[in-house]
Amino acid sequence: MDYTYQDSFQLRDFIVNNKQTFENCLLDEAETVRDKIEEILQIGNIDLVNNAHKLIVFIIDQEKRKIEKFAEQEGIAWATHSIALTFKLEWIQAIRRTLWIFIREYSNLTDKMSIDDLFHLENDINSGVDDFLNQFFINYSTFKDRLIKQQRKLVENLSVPIIPINQSISILPLIGEIDEQRVEILKEKALNEVGENHIQKLMMDVSGVADMEDDVISQLLKLIDSTSMMGCETIITGLRKEVVLKITDLGIKLNEQTRTFVTLQHALSEFLIH
């Protein structure tokens, strides 16, 4: 390869003035990632090549704070768009190898670098790359965990929707499988809503639940007792035959104040009309 070189060049100048050659060498070193550059740009607006140039300057100038800040931005961006970490790891290692190719060429062209200089440079360059990688993975993992928690919270809220009808009546429609984890979420959210919004009647529609485990039935009935203690009447609608049989087989009796209706529509007609 032909390099642009002047006696006044420091290493940083040498790399900057051979930008295109550096890019070509970097793409040769990153065989897998080079085919994904446009895709990553489209997915997350992440310009791998330009970002590589920024990182190289930060590393050569030993801008530790800028390296950490840049790693934070990159980690959050890659986590947000769920881009494969293997691409990032290969890309950074390709940057490291390309840097050392250019350091070797610069060393051959200049008489400014002693063996001691090379040893110090080795420590500075590799430490800078490693610092970037460490901070990138820390920020990627932290942000990814935060996203997962937010998504889990959203799913939890969607799985236990409490819909207000008026100031005193709300509906809690339950659909699908009710397992122990979901019933715990249900209990916490229902009691919070009853307390915060002063719900007087909670219509629990279970027509979308085909079956329940014994423990889940017990927990739901405890919830009914708890809401009753808070001054809220729970109305159950849409109980299926299978669930009713389990309740009777368990010898469990509903709270005396708990009313049941065949459908939610019947309950709404009863309470909204009267």
FENJODA-V495180 format. One record per residue. N is the residue number from 1. SS is DSSP state (H for helix, E for strand, - for the rest). NEAR is the number of other C-alpha atoms within 12 Angstrom. D_CENTER is the distance of its C-alpha to the mean C-alpha in whole Angstrom. Layout:
BEGIN
[[N;SS;NEAR;D_CENTER] [N;SS;NEAR;D_CENTER]]
END
This chain:
BEGIN
[[1;-;12;44] [2;-;14;46] [3;-;21;44] [4;-;23;45] [5;-;23;47] [6;-;17;49] [7;-;15;50] [8;-;15;48] [9;-;21;45] [10;-;23;43] [11;H;37;40] [12;H;27;37] [13;H;23;40] [14;H;30;41] [15;H;34;37] [16;H;26;37] [17;-;22;40] [18;-;26;39] [19;H;26;36] [20;H;20;36] [21;H;22;38] [22;H;36;35] [23;H;28;32] [24;H;19;35] [25;H;27;35] [26;H;34;31] [27;H;28;30] [28;H;21;33] [29;H;24;31] [30;-;29;28] [31;-;18;29] [32;-;19;26] [33;H;30;24] [34;H;26;26] [35;H;16;26] [36;-;26;22] [37;H;27;23] [38;H;16;24] [39;H;19;21] [40;H;25;18] [41;H;22;20] [42;H;14;20] [43;H;19;16] [44;H;23;15] [45;-;19;18] [46;-;26;18] [47;-;22;22] [48;H;35;22] [49;H;30;26] [50;H;21;26] [51;H;25;23] [52;H;36;25] [53;H;28;28] [54;H;26;27] [55;H;37;26] [56;H;42;29] [57;H;29;31] [58;H;28;29] [59;H;35;29] [60;H;34;33] [61;-;21;33] [62;-;25;32] [63;-;23;29] [64;H;25;27] [65;H;18;26] [66;H;23;25] [67;H;34;24] [68;H;28;21] [69;H;23;20] [70;H;31;20] [71;H;36;18] [72;H;27;15] [73;H;24;15] [74;H;39;15] [75;H;35;12] [76;H;29;10] [77;H;31;11] [78;H;34;11] [79;H;30;7] [80;H;25;7] [81;-;23;9] [82;-;23;9] [83;-;28;12] [84;-;23;14] [85;H;23;14] [86;H;17;18] [87;H;24;19] [88;H;35;18] [89;H;25;20] [90;H;25;23] [91;H;33;23] [92;H;37;23] [93;H;26;26] [94;H;32;28] [95;H;42;28] [96;H;35;29] [97;H;26;32] [98;H;30;33] [99;H;41;33] [100;H;29;35] [101;H;23;37] [102;H;35;38] [103;H;29;39] [104;H;20;41] [105;H;24;43] [106;H;31;43] [107;H;24;45] [108;H;17;47] [109;H;22;48] [110;-;19;49] [111;-;16;51] [112;-;17;49] [113;-;20;47] [114;-;13;48] [115;H;12;47] [116;H;11;45] [117;H;17;44] [118;H;21;42] [119;H;14;41] [120;H;16;39] [121;H;25;38] [122;H;23;36] [123;H;18;35] [124;H;25;33] [125;H;34;32] [126;H;26;30] [127;H;22;29] [128;H;34;27] [129;H;38;26] [130;H;26;24] [131;H;30;23] [132;H;40;21] [133;H;32;20] [134;H;24;19] [135;H;27;18] [136;H;32;15] [137;H;29;14] [138;H;22;14] [139;H;27;12] [140;H;31;9] [141;H;24;9] [142;H;20;9] [143;H;25;6] [144;H;24;4] [145;H;18;5] [146;H;17;5] [147;H;19;2] [148;H;17;4] [149;H;14;7] [150;H;14;7] [151;H;14;7] [152;H;16;9] [153;H;17;11] [154;H;15;12] [155;H;15;13] [156;H;22;15] [157;H;20;17] [158;H;20;17] [159;H;25;19] [160;-;32;21] [161;-;25;22] [162;E;30;25] [163;E;26;27] [164;E;21;30] [165;-;18;33] [166;-;17;35] [167;-;17;36] [168;-;25;37] [169;E;28;35] [170;E;33;32] [171;E;34;31] [172;E;37;28] [173;E;31;28] [174;E;33;27] [175;E;22;26] [176;-;17;25] [177;-;20;25] [178;-;29;25] [179;-;24;24] [180;H;19;24] [181;H;17;21] [182;H;29;21] [183;H;28;24] [184;H;24;23] [185;H;28;20] [186;H;33;23] [187;H;30;26] [188;H;23;24] [189;H;26;23] [190;H;40;26] [191;H;32;28] [192;H;19;26] [193;H;29;27] [194;H;37;31] [195;H;22;31] [196;H;14;29] [197;H;23;31] [198;-;23;34] [199;-;31;34] [200;-;29;37] [201;E;39;37] [202;E;44;33] [203;E;43;34] [204;E;42;32] [205;E;35;32] [206;E;35;32] [207;E;30;33] [208;E;22;30] [209;-;26;30] [210;-;20;32] [211;-;26;32] [212;-;32;31] [213;-;23;31] [214;H;24;34] [215;H;21;32] [216;H;27;30] [217;H;34;33] [218;H;27;34] [219;H;26;31] [220;H;37;31] [221;H;27;35] [222;H;26;34] [223;H;34;32] [224;H;35;35] [225;H;25;37] [226;H;24;34] [227;H;34;34] [228;H;28;38] [229;H;18;38] [230;-;24;36] [231;-;20;39] [232;-;29;37] [233;E;32;38] [234;E;41;36] [235;E;41;37] [236;E;36;36] [237;E;30;37] [238;-;30;37] [239;-;30;37] [240;-;23;38] [241;H;17;41] [242;H;20;39] [243;H;26;37] [244;H;28;40] [245;H;19;42] [246;H;23;39] [247;H;25;40] [248;H;16;44] [249;H;13;44] [250;-;16;42] [251;-;13;44] [252;-;21;42] [253;-;20;43] [254;-;25;41] [255;-;22;42] [256;-;15;45] [257;-;19;44] [258;-;25;41] [259;E;28;42] [260;E;30;41] [261;E;25;41] [262;-;22;41] [263;-;24;39] [264;H;30;37] [265;H;20;39] [266;H;20;42] [267;H;28;40] [268;H;27;40] [269;H;13;43] [270;H;17;44] [271;H;23;43] [272;H;17;42] [273;H;9;46] [274;-;7;47]]
END
